[in-house]
C-alpha cells in the first residue's frame, strides 16, 4: 500500500465460491485490484464474470470466501461488524441497475431516507436532498413518486440518494443497463460531473467496453481474475 498513491479500497487475493447440494461454483479466483482515491474505475467483463459479486464485496455487502479487502488501508475482515456497518453507511454509496427506490415515497423522501432511518429530522435533511436533486436535474420532480418518474429520472434520484451522506466512494452496478442509449449517456455524463463536483471516488460496473475505456482506470474480469486495461 503506497503512501505516494493512496488507495481507498484494495482487494488482495479475493475469492468467492458458491456451494449448494449439487455443485461448487468459483466466481472469483484471486482478484487483486486497487481503487485510487478520487478517480473513476470501470470493471468490465462478460455476463456471469463476477462483476456484481466483486462490487458487493468491495462495498461490504458480501464477504469473500478467501482473501482480504482493505478500506483506507484497514482490513475489513479484522473489524467488528459494527465498524464495518458504520463504514458502509457513512463512506459508501450504492447505485443499482434497477434503482431500488421506495414506491410509496416521493423522490425527495427517497433521497432523505438513509438519514431519516437513522433518526434525523426532515427539517435537517431537506436542504441537502433538495440541493442534490437540483444538481441531478430533478428540481421540478421532487414531489413525484417513482411511478411518475421515467427510468432516467429514477436513476438520477437514486444517484442523489447515494450521494446524500457525502460518501468517499460510490459503487455503481450497471447504472445504464436498464435505460435507453440516450438516457444512458446522460447518466454517464452526470456521474462523471459528480465525480469532480462531489470529490467522490467512483467504481462503475459495466459490460460496455467503450464506456470502460473512458474511466481513469479499467479492470476487466476474465476467468475469475482481474486484468488491468488502463
Helices and strands as residue ranges (DSSP letters): E 7-19, E 24-36, E 40-44, H 51-58, E 66-71, E 74-75, G 76-78, H 81-91, E 92-95, H 107-116, H 122-135, G 139-141, G 146-148, H 151-163, E 169-173, H 181-197, E 201-205, H 209-212, E 217-222, E 225-228
